[in-house]
Amino acid sequence: MDLGTIADVVIPRMRSDVPPGRDDSAVIAGGTWLMSEKQDHLTRLVDITGLGWPPLVVDDAGLTVAATCTIETLATATFERDWPATVLFEQCATALLASFKIWKVATVGGNICLSLPAGAMISLATAMDGVATVWADDGSEYTVPVVDLVTGPHENALRVGDMLRSVRFTSEALSATTAFRKIALSPLGRSATVVVGRRDTDEQFVVSVTAATRRPYVLRFPGLPSQDELRGALAGSIPDTAWYDDPHGAPDWRRHITIGSAAEILEELTC
């Protein structure tokens, strides 16, 4: 869609070129959502693809994913490391209601910053304890866990002028064994729940819930819980008002399928 109110497009090549934030300005990389509907409140776009960030950077401590990394690049990446949890990259990408054309353009950072309950990269980043690095408008930078960055549908903790730079996954999380469940009303429908389980090498058990709730939830156990402990923790950690309600699923159904998916994941990771 043409954005008829845009008067200026800025393409910074380095951080000092990034203009101060303002309410009528938006950051764009892939732009697959931004260009899909009217944005009459915007007069300026800041295209961050010109910053030239490498999409994936591997080091001994883990993996850094640039905000401008496309979903296709992440989903199809291979690594010369024993990182079994990278199977989640493609699994979570397939939870995104999008064609292969969108995969080639949509970015990891854009999906997270859009902050929709069914954001596939939110599912991935929260399941993997991803930590976001954010460039602040005042020239500083800060880090925040992605589970805390996304606060609700189309809502996040970014302030005007803040820019997501990257998401970091540790080698410990990438070395974990994982299990994945997605349920939707139709085979290719928008996710009604995405539940990911992670069993770390130190036996910590982590389960994340997205799509079914207004914001992400992550539960942790020092070891494998019993089924009753898991169900009790889910019931106690996710309030009734947190279950999302839209045409893709009613709250009580989302709660039911989420608890059932978590139970299946626990059984799978116990084997």
GUGUMAR-999769 format. One record per residue: x, y, z of N, C-alpha, C in turn. Coordinates in steps of 0.02 Angstrom, whole numbers, plus 32768, in hexadecimal, padded with zeros to 4 digits. Example, Ala and Ser with C-alpha at 12.3 -4.5 7.8 and 13.67 -1.06 7.14 Angstrom:
BEGIN
82947EE4818682677F1F818682947F5B8186;82827F90816282AC7FCB816582858002818A;
END
This chain:
BEGIN
802A7FC48000800080008000802C803E8000;801980717FD8803C80B07FD9802E80D4801B;806280F28037805B811B8073805E8164805E;802581818052802181C38033803681FD805F;803D81F280A08050822980CC809B822E80D8;80C181FF80BE810A81FF80CA812B823680A0;814E826380C38170829A80A281BC829080A0;81D5826280C9821E825B80CF822F821380E0;826281F880BF827D81B680CE82C781BE80DD;82DB81AD811A832081B381308340816E812F;837B81698111839F8129810E83E381338130;83E781298172842781338194845980FD8182;84988110818184CF80E1817384F780D181B2;84EF80F981E5850F80EE822684E1810B825C;84F080F9829B84C2810D82D084BA815982D4;84EF817E82C884EA81C782CD84BC81E48298;84AC81BE8265847E81D58231843581CC8244;842781A4827883E28196828C83C481D582A9;838D81EE828D836F822C82A7834C822182E9;834282558311831D824E834F82D682358342;82BC820F8371827981F38368824382288370;820A821A835081D0824683588192821D8348;81588236835D811B82108359810582028311;8119822C82E281038223829D813881FF8273;816681DD8294819C81B98273819A816F8285;81AC8144825581AE80FC826281EE80DE8245;820880AD8269824180878250822680518221;8248804781E98234801481B882717FEA81A5;82667FA9819E829A7F7B8184827A7F52814D;82557F1E815F822F7EF9812C81F07F1F8117;81CD7F3A814881927F62813981557F3B8125;81557EF98130811D7ED0811780DA7EE18138;80DC7EF58178809E7F0C819780947F56818D;80C97F7D819580C37FC6819080A67FDB814D;80B87FB8811780A07FC980D5805F7FA680C2;80417F8480F280057F5D80E37FC47F8280F1;7FC87FBB81137F8C7FE081227F9E802A812B;7F6A8054812E7F75809C81337F9B80AE8172;7FC780DF816B7FEE80F981A47FEB814581A1;7FAF816181A47FA681A881987FC781D481CD;7FDB81B882057FFB81E08239804681E8822C;806081C681FA80A881C781ED80B981F881B5;80F1821C81BD810C82478188815482368177;8174820B81A181BA81FA819481C681B181A3;81F0819181788207814D81838253814D818B;826B812581BA82B3811D81C482C480D581B0;82E580CC817782F5808A815C833880738178;8334804381A68372802E81C983997FF881A4;83817FE2816A83A67FAF814583E97FCB812C;83EE800D8126842C802B8110846380298144;8453801581818486801181B584B47FD481AC;849F7FA4818384CB7F6D817084DC7F3D81A8;84AF7F3181D684BC7F02820C84C17EBB81F1;84F47E95820484F67E4E81F184BB7E2A8211;84987E0081EB845A7DE2820584657DB48241;849B7D8C823E84A87D5B827384F27D5D8285;85007D6282C585457D6382DC854D7D2D8312;85787CFD830585857CC5833385C67CD18358;85C57CC6839A86037CC683C185FF7C8F83F5;86317C89841E86337C52844F85FA7C558481;85E07C90848D85AC7C9884C085657C9184A5;855E7C908462851A7C8A844785127CA88402;84D67CC283F684C27CDB83B484A07D1E83BB;84B57D4E839284947D8F838F846F7D94834C;842E7DA2835084047DA9831583F37DF3830D;84077E0F82D483F87E5582C883AE7E6082BF;83967E9A82D3834F7EAA82CA833C7EA98281;836C7EB78254835E7EB8820C83657E7381EB;83777E408211837C7DFC81F683377DE681DE;83337DCC81A182F27DB6818982DF7D7381A9;829F7D6681AA82877D2781C682A27CED819E;82A67CF4815D82C17CBE8134830A7CAF8146;83327CE3814E83787CDA815F83807CB481A1;83587CC681D2835C7CA3821283427C5C820E;830A7C5281EB82EA7C1081E883147BDD81C3;833D7BF4819383637BC6816A83AD7BC3817D;83C07BE681B284067BE981C6841F7BA681E0;845D7B9781D4847E7B5D81F184BC7B748217;84CE7B4F824A85057B64827685347B298283;85737B37828785A57B04829585AE7AFE82E1;85777AF8830485777AF1834C85437ABC835F;854C7A9F8398851B7A6F83B184E47A9583D5;84B77AB183AE84817ADA83C7843E7ABD83B2;84277A8983D483E87A6883BF83AB7A9683C1;83AD7AC983EB83727AF583F183677B2083B3;83977B228385838D7B4A834883567B2C831C;833F7AEF832B83067AD4830782C97B018310;82C77B278346828F7B558353828C7B8E8320;82C37B9E830182C47BD782D382917BCC829B;82947B92827C82647B848246821F7B758262;821C7B51829A81DB7B4082B681B37B7E82C7;81D37BAF82E781AF7BEC82F8819F7C1582BA;81CC7C16828981BE7C3A824C81807C1F8228;81777BDD822B813D7BC0820980FC7BD1822E;81017BE7826D80C57BFC829180AC7C408279;80D67C63825380C37CA5823980947C9B81FD;805B7CBD81FF802B7CBA81C980447CE58190;80707CC8816680907CF0813180AA7CC280FB;80AD7CDC80BE80C77CB6808681137CB98085;81317C908059817A7C91805381927CD5803C;81687CFB8019817C7D3E800481877D6C8040;815B7D65807281617D8E80AE81A07D7A80D4;81AD7D3880D881EA7D2080FA82287D4380DF;822A7D51809F82657D6E807F826F7DB78092;823B7DD880AA823F7E1F80B782347E318100;82047E10812181F57E20816782317E118193;82397E3A81C682757E3581F082637E1C8236;82957E018257828D7DEA829C827A7E2582C9;829D7E5C82C2828F7E9682EB824A7EB482DF;82367EB682A081F47ED0829081BC7EA782AF;81C47E6582AC81917E3982C9818B7E428314;81C47E4C833581C47E56837E81A67E9A838F;81BB7ECE836B81A47F12837B815A7F1C836A;81407EF7833A80F87EFA832B80D07EE38367;80EC7EB4838D80D07E9F83CE808A7E8483CA;807C7E5C8398803D7E39839480407DF883BD;80097DE383DB800B7DA4840280267D6983DA;80167D668399802C7D2E8370806F7D3B834E;80957D6A836680D77D79834981057D3D8350;81187D1F8318813F7CE1831981857CEB8336;81A37D24832881E67D31834381E37D42838D;81AA7D5983A581A07D6183ED819F7D1D840E;817B7CEE83EF817A7CA9840881C17C8E840E;81E87C9783DA822D7C7E83DA82577CA0840F;82577CE2840F82837D08843B82737CFC8485;82347CF7849682237CEC84DD82337CA484F2;82287C7584C582387C2F84D682827C2584E1;82AB7C4D84BE82F37C4684C283147C7984F1;82EB7C99851B83067CCC8549832D7D018523;83137D1584E983347D4884C283367D8B84E6;836F7DAD84E083787DEF84FE83837E2284C6;835A7E5584C5835D7E888491838E7EBF84A5;83B47ED5847483DC7F12847B83B77F4A8457;83AD7F81847983867FB8845D83B17FF7845B;83B28018842183D28059841B83A0808D8434;83B180B28468838580E58483838C8126845C;8358814F84608357818D843A838D81BE8450;83A581B7848F83D781E584A8841E81D18497;8426819C846F84698186845A8485814D8484;8465813C84BB847A810484E4845A80C484CA;8467808D84EB8445804F84DA84378029851B;84067FFD851783F47FD4855283DD7F90853A;83DB7F61856983C37F1E855983857F0F8582;835A7EE58566831C7ED1858783087E8C856D;82F57E5E859982DB7E1D8580829E7E288553;829B7E03851E82627E0B84EF82207DFE8512;82207DD1854481E27DC3856881C87E01858C;81F57E2F859E81E17E6E85BE81D87EA6858C;81F47E9F855181EE7ED3851E81A77ED78503;81897E9D84F681457E9A84DA81147E9B8514;80E97ECE851680BD7ED7855080737ECC8540;80607EC68501801A7EBC84EF80127EBF84A5;7FD47EB5848B7FC87EB984437FDA7EFF8428;80097F0183FA80227F4083DD803F7F6E8413;80577F51844A80737F7A848080B67F5D8496;80E77F8984A081287F7384B981487FAA84E1;81827F9A84FE81A37FC8852B81D07FFB8508;81D27FFA84C681FC802984A181DF807084A8;820B80A084B281F680E584B581FF81068471;81E28140846881E9816484298233816E841A;8248815983DF828E816083CC82B9812483DB;82A180F6840582C780B9841282C5808B83D5;82FB806683CB8302803B8390831E7FF783A6;82FB7FC2839683157F7E83A483527F718378;838A7F61839783C87F54837283D17F0A8365;83C57EDF839883D37E98838F83B37E7083C8;83B37E2E83BF839D7E0083F383D47DCD83FD;83E47DC0843B841B7D93844D84017D52846B;841A7D1A8452840C7CD8846E844D7CBB8489;844C7CA284C684887C8684E484947C3F84CA;84D37C2B84CE84E57BE784BA84C27BB484E6;84B77BC4852684957B968553844E7B88853C;842A7BBC852983E57BB3851183E57B8E84CE;84147B9E84A384177B7D8461842A7B348466;84487B20849D845D7ADB84A884257AB084C6;83ED7ACD84D483B67AAA84F583917A7C84C5;836B7A4E84E2833C7A2584BC82F87A4784BF;82D57A4A848782977A708484825E7A478468;82227A60847481E57A44845781B67A7E8447;81907A77841181697AAE83F581227A9783E6;80F27AC183F780AC7AB483E5808C7AF583CD;806A7AF1839480407B28837C7FFC7B0C836C;7FC77B2F83817F837B1C83717F5F7B598354;7F397B4E831F7F107B8283017ECC7B6482EE;7E9C7B9082E07E5A7B7882CE7E597B54828A;7E8A7B64825F7E8F7B43821F7ED87B338212;7EE67B0381E67F2C7AED81DD7F5D7B2581CD;7F487B5781A77F747B8F81957F5D7BD081B6;7F377BCA81EC7F1C7C05820D7F4D7C26823C;7F3A7C6282527F637C8682837F667C5F82C4;7F9F7C5F82E37FAA7C3883207F797C4C8357;7F587C1A83757F2F7C2683AF7F577C1B83EF;7F897BF083EB7FBA7BE984217FFB7BCF8404;80327BE6841F80747BCB841080957BBE8454;80A47B7F846180C47B6B84A081067B4A848E;813B7B6184AF817D7B4584A581997B3084E8;81B47AF384EA81D57ADA852582207AD38519;82477ADF854D82907ADB854882AB7AB78585;82D27A84857882F47A6085AF833E7A6D85A8;83597A9585D6839F7AAA85D283CD7A7285E8;840D7A7985D9843E7A4685EB84457A3F8636;84327A73865D84357A6E86A683F27A5686C3;83C57A3E869683847A2186A8834F7A5686B8;835F7A9686B2832B7AC986BA82F67ABE8683;82B77AC6869582807ABF8665825E7B03865D;82587B18861F823B7B59860F82027B4E85DE;81C97B6F85E981917B6B85BA81797BB185AD;816F7BC1856D81587C03855981147BFD8537;80EB7C30854380A87C33852580A07C758500;80907C7084C080827CAC849880467C9D846C;802E7CD0844A7FF47CCD841D7FB27CC58442;7FB07C9B84757F727C91849C7F677CC884CE;7F9B7CEE84DD7F977D2185117FA77D6684F5;7F937D9985197F9C7DDD85017FE57DF18500;800D7DD2852980567DDC852980777D998536;80B87D93852B80D97D53853780DE7D428581;80DD7D01859080E87CE885D3811D7CB285D0;814C7CB3860081817C81860681827C67864D;817D7C258654817F7C04869581BE7BDA869A;81DC7BD886D6821B7BB586E182147B85871C;82367B4D871482387B1A874982807B02874F;82997AF7878C82DF7AE1879482EB7A9B8777;82B87A73877282BB7A31875382797A238732;827179E78718823379D586F781FA79D3872A;81C579F98720818D79F8874F816079BC8741;813479AE877080FF797D876280CA799F8737;809E7977871A8068799486F3803D79C2871E;802F79AF875B800679D8878780297A198798;806B7A1687A380917A5387B280907A828776;80977A67873A80977A9086FE80537AB286F5;801E7A8B86F97FDB7AA786F17FCC7ADB8727;7FE17ACE87647FD67AFF87997FFD7B3F878E;803A7B39877580637B74876780457B9E872F;802C7B7D86FB800D7BA286C47FCF7BC786DC;7FA67BA487047F697BC3871E7F797BFD874C;7FAF7BF687747FC07C2A87A37FE57C658786;80077C5A874D80317C8E8730800D7CB886FB;7FDB7C9B86DB7FB87CBF86A57F727CCF86BC;7F637D0E86CA7F207D2086E27EEB7D1786AC;7EAD7D1286C17E767D0886927E727D40865F;7E827D7C86747E7D7DB686477EB47DB88612;7EE77D8C86197F1F7D8D85EB7F137D6585AB;7EE17D3885AC7ED47D0E85717EB47D39853B;7ECF7D3384FF7EBC7D5F84C87E797D4A84AA;7E537D7B84947E107D7084787E0B7D938435;7E087D6C83FF7DFD7D8883BC7DDF7D528391;7DD07D5E83517DB07D2C83267DD87CEB831E;7E177CEB83327E407CB0832A7E3E7C818366;7E167C9383987E107C6683D27DF57C89840F;7DC77C6884327DAB7C8384707DDC7C7884AA;7DDA7CA184DD7E097C9A85157E087C568537;7DCC7C3B85447DCA7BFB85687DE67BC2853D;7DDB7BC584FC7DF87B9384D07E437B9A84CC;7E5C7BD784C87EA47BE384C67EC57BC98506;7EA57BD4853F7EC07BBA857E7EC37B6E857C;7E8E7B4F85657E8A7B0585637EC17AE88537;7EC87B0284FB7EF97AE584CD7F417AF584E2;7F4A7B2D85047F8D7B3E851D7FA37B0E8554;7F787B0185847F887AD385BA7F937A8D859E;7F6A7A78856E7F737A37854F7FB47A328529;7FC77A67850580067A6884E080417A65850F;803E7A8A854680747A8A8577807D7A458596;80457A2285A2804979DF85BE806A79AF858C;805A79B5854D8079798C851980C579998516;80D779D88519811D79EB8516814479CF8551;812779D3858D814979B785C78154796C85BE;8122794A85A581287901859A815F78F38567;8161791B85328193791184FE81DA791C8518;81E379508540822679608559823B79368594;820C791185B0821C78E485E7823A78A385CD;822B7892858E824378538571828F78548568;
END
